[in-house]
Structure formats: structure tokens, C-alpha cells
Amino acid sequence: MRSILDNDLYKFSMQNAVLRLYPDIVVKYRFTDRAPKGNWTKEALRALKRKIKAAEKAKLSLVERIWCEKNMPWINRGYWEYLANYRFNSKEVKVGLHKGKLQVEIAGLWCRTILWEVPLLAMISETYYEEIDTNWTDDGQDELMLEKSRRLTEANVIWGDFGTRRRRHFEAQERVVRICQHNPNFTGTSNVYLAMKYGVKALGTMAHEWIMAHSALFSLRHANRFALRAWMDVYQGALGVALPDTFGTDAFLRDFDKLLASQFDSVRHDSADPYIWAEKMIAHYGKLGINWVTKPLGFTDGNDVDSAIAIKLWVAEKGGKCWFGIGTSMSNDYGAQSPALKIVIKLAEVIDHSGIVVPVVKLSDSPEKASGDPDAVEVALWTHHGRPIDGTLKLKKAA
């Protein structure tokens, strides 16, 4: 890691909120490869372990702290003091192989382990392309990025870089920011280190884990409501982009009342058909008596140049505004012979104060993106969508 800030903004904003509200909650995360090839090697595993261990050296410098305090005033100085003393602990991460498939688990205090997800995914991706899939080159990547940037600018697409988690390597993501930093429609990057280095805005708010955790701490049925209210309590209107699809957009809309819809500046699409989703959001704002044009729609679900331009034109034809977070198709586009990995790390368990392990799930609007304990998924599907339960949730004591 070049810096402890080589991470996405939403990890720091969520860590700050967790420290404020839930400093003693213990959690567990699990890694998923949605298209595993079973070709991980022992040599690659050793290389990954070295990177995980080396992360313990990362720390916030004085220059970085000063930049963060100036450019992110919605996080108080007490948090930056905490981060200055924070160090990654490699013992919180367990990695191994099973039949050539990578196995990863992260466990510990939520306020500590929350920072592992994004840099760990980046390490996994980088290691894979250094040790296993080496059939690629950086030749022509600058030209490809310039062409993508030109097309987005000419189409007046408002977009930012969201490419940290599955980048080919650090330089591939840096290329995106370096080339696009002066384009008028480039809004910034989710990567805080690159935002600082290139003087652009750091982008991000919350991730699915924020809402998933609230399903265990407060209410599965109304997790969205509790999560969004807690977010507003911490940030008082700053970082006002809501994430609707943790348990499906329909479940979200049942909790997204006029107060919350008025307080949050935007919502972002992250699964399933973007046009159907947008129609739902437009109709919901109308039902609440809110002019949806004042709430730009965000799109962050695997977009490339073509899909972003198409969605932008569709929204514009309806008289609205939108923005995009574009990741893998910018920071890891090396052709069909060397495709990007489809990897995620998701919150899996929350351990409450009585020691009960509560499995948490993400349903998403796309069934293939669902994650979590199968029984817990069934309970969530019944709770939010009325689907009959075939199994039972098995609660267990924490070890």
C-alpha cells in the first residue's frame, strides 16, 4: 500500500460513523469470487500474504492528515486522530486455498476491520495479474483511456472514478485520474490517496454493509430506515447519497419516506435494469410530492462508456439529471483474453452484545448478486418480499 489513504472514501466515512455509534460491535466478512476459475496457486497465495502483512506499515502522515481535515470537514478532527494511530492488523485476515479457489475471511471489531475490504480486493486483483494471468500488457492503455474520456466528455456525461477494488494494478487506476483530471465532467475519484495526489474531489458515502449491519442491530424489515436515519444523525445532511438495493429497491422505497427523500440529495443504482430502477425512483418521488429533477440519479453498476452515454441520454430526454461512478471498465479493461475478476467482500455476520451471531445478507435487485447464509437469505426474502420460507435460521454463539 502506497498510503493508508489508498482506499475508497466510503470506508473512512463509514468507519467514522461506526466509531461514533457502534464502537464495540464485532463482525465477520467473507470473500466471494462470482466467476472462480480454480487456478490460484500456492505461489500466488504467498505473494498475497506478503502484501497483507506489508499493509501493517501503512499509516497516516502529517501531510495527509492536514489534507483530509481541510478537504473533508464533515469528518471531525477526532476521527483523523484515531486514523493517525490506526494500523492494519494482518491477524484479522485469514486466507487460504481450496481446490485452487481463494478463501478469505476478515473478523474483529467493526470499527477496525472495516478498512480491509477495498485494499484487500485490490491486493487480490493485483496479485492475480502478477502471478496467474500474465497474458496482458499496458501498451495502448493511455490511448484507450483518452478515447473513453473524450467520448464521455462529448456526451456531457458527469462521472467519477470508482475503480479501486478491482483495478489491474495501482498505475491503471492512477492513469484514469491522471488523464481525466482536467476534463470538465470528471467529478473526482473514490480513492482518497489519488484525490489528494491529483487535487480532485474524493467521492463516496455509504456501502451495503452499513444497511446490512443495521438489519442485525435494529430491524431486518426496516433496516433501510434505521441505517439512513443513523447516517443523517452523524453527517447532518453531508454525504447525502442513499443506496437503495441492499434488500431490493421495493423494500427500500417502503422506508424511504418524504423526510428521508427530502434530506438525501440523491440515490444510486447498483444492480439490475437501470431503466426500470429509474422509473421506480421517478414514480416514488412523484408520489411523495418531490420534483425528481432536483434529485440527480446515480448509476454505479458496472457501467462502461456505452451504457453511461445511453442512460444519460434517456434521463436527459425525461428532463432529469444523472451522474455515474465508473470502475472496472476504466481501471481494468485489458481485453477479452484477460478479463477483470468478479470479486467482492461482503459483511457476513454481526455479533451482538449477548454473543449471538446474526447472519446478515444482501439480496440486491439482481439475484446473482445475493450473498449470505442461505437460511438468512430465505428469512430476508420472506421479510421483504413475502417468499415462503423453506429453511430455518440457525443462531449460534460466538466462539
N, C-alpha and C positions, 0 to 999 in steps of 0.2 A: 504494500500500500504506500503510495506516494505521500499520503496525508490522511489523517483521521477524517478529514472533510471529503475524501474520495468516496462519497456515499450520497444517496438521494435525500433531498430536503425533508421529505415526509417522515423519514426515520428520526430525524432530530426534532421535528415538530411533535411527533407522537411521543418520543422519549420525554420531552419536556412535560407533556400532558400527563403521562404515566407517573412521572416523579411527583407532580402536583397532586394527583388524585389517587393513585394506586401503587405506592412505592414498595409494598410488601407482597404483591401478588407474584406467584411462581407460575411459569408457563413452559410449554414444550412446543417446538416447531419441527416439522418434517419436510424433507426434500422429495420432490416428485419430478421425474422425467416423463413427460407426456408422450414421448416417442423414443423409448430406450432401444439402443442397438446392441447392448450387452457386450461392448467392446472396450470397456475400461480395463486397464492393465495395472499390475502392481506398481510398475514404474511411475505411471501417471498418478496413482494414489499417493505414492511417496512424495511426489512433487507438490501435490495439493496440500498434503500435511505440512510441508515446509512453509508454504505460503500462509497457512493458517497460523502456524507458530510465529512467523515473522510479523503477523499483524499486531502482536503484543507490543511491538516497538512504536506503534503509531501513537502520537499524542498531539494535542492542540498547541500550536506555537503561539507566541505573543502576537505576532503579526496577524495570524489567522483569527485570533480571538478579537482583536481590535476591529477587523473587517466584519466579523459576524455581528458584533454589538452594534456597529454602525448601520449595517445593511439589513439586519433582521431585528428591528426594535420591538417587535411583538413578542419576542422571547426575552425574558428578563435576565439581568446580569447574573443572578444566582445560578441559572442553568449553565451559563458559559463557564462559571467557576467549577461546577460539577464536571463538565466535559473536559476542562483543563486537567482534572485529576483522574479522569476515566482512563482505564487501559483495558483492551481486549484480553480476555482470559481463554486461551485455547482449550482448557479443560471443559468449557461449556459446550464444545462441539465434538461430536463423535462421528467419525467417517469410516466406512469400510466398503467391501465389495461382496456381492452375492451373485454368482453366475455371470460375472462381467458387468453387473449393474451397480452403479454407485448408490450407496446408502448414507444418508446424512441425517443427524438429529441434533437439535440445539435445545438445551434445557437450563433453567436457572431463573433468577429474578427477572421479571418482565422488564424492569427499568434498566437492566444490564444487557440482557440477551437481545433486545430489540434492535440493536445496531448491527447484528451479524448478517441479517438476511441479504441485503443488497451487495455488500462487498464479497460475501461468500459465494453468491451466484456468479459474480464477475470472476472470481478466482476459479470457479469450476469451469466456466466457459473458456477462459484464457488457457487453463491447463489442458483442456480437451484439444484445443487447436495447436498447442505447443507440442503435445506428447502423442496424440492419437490421430487426429485428422490434420495432416500437414500438406494436403493437396490444395494449396491456395497461395496467393501472393498479393501484396499490396499494390502491385503495378496497376495503374489506371484508376485507383480509388479516389484520388484528388479530383480527377476529371469527372468521375461519376457523381461525386458529391456536388461539384459545381453545377452540373446539369440538373440534378434534383432541386437544388436551391433555386436555380433560375426558373424552373417550371413552377415551383410553389409561389415564388415572388410574382411572376407574371399573372398567376391566377388569383393573386391577392389573398392567399391562404395564410391565416395567422397561426403560427405553430412554434413549438419549442422542442428541444431535445430531451427525450426520456430514455436514453439508451444505455444507462449504466449496467443494468442487471445481466443483459445477455450480449454484451459487446464482444467483438472478436479479440480485442486487446485494448489497453488504455488509449493508445495512439489513435485507434479507429474512432473512439468517441471524441477524443480531442479534435480530430480532423473536422467533425461535424461543427463544433463550436468555433473553431479557428476560421473555417471558411464562411460560416453563416453569420458571424457576429455583427457584421455591418449591414446585413440585409434588413430593410425596414420592417418586415413582417416576422422576423425571428424574435421571439419573446424572451428567450433565455434557455437555461438548462436545469434539469433536475439535480445535476451533480454539483454540489456546493463548492468543491475544490475548483472545478472548471469555471464556475460562475465567478469566483474570486479571481482566478488567473486571467480571465479574459474580460472582466469588467461588465458582465451581463447579469441579468436577474436570475436568482435561484428560484426554481419553480416547484410547487408541491404543497399538499395539505395533509390528507389522511389516506390510509390504505385499508384494505378489507379487514385486517387484523383488529383495527380499532372497534369496528362494529361486531366482529366475531367475539371478541373478549367481553363486550357488554352483554352478549346473549347469555354468557355464563354468569356474569356478575350481577345482572339485574333481571332480564326477561328475554326469553327466546322470541316470544311473539312481538315484543316491542323493542327489540334491540336497536333498531334504527333510531327510534325516538330518544332512547336514553343516551345513545352514542352522540347524536347530533346536539342534544341539549348540553351534555358534558363538554363537548368541543366549544360551544358558544360560551360556556361559563369560563373556560380557560382563555379563549382568544378574543372574546368580546367583539366579534364581527370581522376580525382579521382572518386570513386563510379560509375564506368563505366558499369553498367548493365542496359540495357533498357528493358522496359515492353511492349510487342507488342500487347496485345489483348484488350485494352480498347474499341476500336470500331471495333475489328476484325483484325486478322493478315494481311489480304489482304489490308485493309486500311492503316495499319502501314507500310507495305512494299512500298506503293506508296510514302511515305515520307522519308523512310529510305534509303537515297541516299549514294553514296560512301563515302562522307565526314563523315557523321554520323556513317555509318557502320565501318569505319576505326577508328573513335575516341572511340566508345564504345567497351569495352572488350568482352562483352557477351550479350546475350538476354535470357529471362527466359519464359518458357511455364507456363501458369496459367489457361488454360481452353481447353476443347475439346480433340480430339485424339492427344496424344503426338507424335506419329509416323508421322501422316500427317503433323503436325506442323513442325517437324524437317526436313522433306523432303522439305517443303516450304523454310525454312531458308537456308538449304544447297544449294538449287537451286538459291536463291536470292544472296547469297554470290558469287556463281559462276558467275552469270550474271554481278555482279559488278567487277569481276576480283580479288576477295579476297579469299584466301585459308581458307575455313571454319574451318579447323583443328586448326587454330590459334585463333578461337573464340569459346571456350567451350560453349556448350549449357546448359542452366539451366532449371531445372524442379521443379516446386513448387506447382503443382496442386493436392493436396490430395493424395500424394504418400504414400505407405506403403513399407515394406521391399520387398515383392514380385514384385511390379510394378517397384521399383527402380532398382532392380537387372536385371529385364527383359529389361528395357530401356537402362541401362548401357551396357549390352551385345550387344544390337542392334547397339548402337552408336559405340562401340568398333569394331564391325565387319565391319563398314564402314570406320574405320581408324580414328575416331574422339574422342573427349574428352567431358565429361559432368560432371555436379555437381547437387546436389539435396538439396532443403530445405524441410525437413520433419517435419510436425507439429502435427496435431491432432492424427494421428496413433501412435505417441510416447507419447504425454503428456495427452492423454485422451482415452486410449484403455482399457475399463473395461468390454468388452464382449457385446454380443447381447442383454442381458437383461437390460443393462444400456448404451445405445449408446450416443455418443457425440452429442451435439446440432449443428445444421447447421445455425449458426447465423453470420450476417455481419452488419457493419455500413458503409454506403456509403455517399459520398458527394451528396447532392440533389439539392442545389441552390447556385448560386453565385449572389451577389447583386453588380451591377456596380456603378460607381461614380454618375450616374444620378438617381439612386434609382430603376432602373429596375431589377426585379427579373428574372434571367435567369436560367431555369431548366437545370441541367446537367445530363447526363446519362452514363451508362456503358453498352455497347452491349455485349461484350465478344465474344468468339468463341463458347460458349455453350449457347444456347437460354435461358435455365432455370436460368442462372446467370445474365441476363439482369436486370437492375434496373433503376428507374427514372420515371418521369412523362410520362404517356402513349403517349401524343401528342409529347413530346420531343423525345421519343424513335422513333416514326414514322418519324420525321424530320431527325434524325440521320441515320435511316435505308435508307431513300431516299438519303441523302447526301453521305453516304459512300458505299451503296450497290445498289442504284437505285430502291429500292422498292417503289411502288406508295404510296402516302400519302392519308389516309382516314380521318384524323382529322386535326386540326389546333392548332398551339402553342399559348397558351394564356399568353401573358406577363402581369405582374401586378406590381403595385408599392409596394415597401417595406412598411410595416406598420411603 
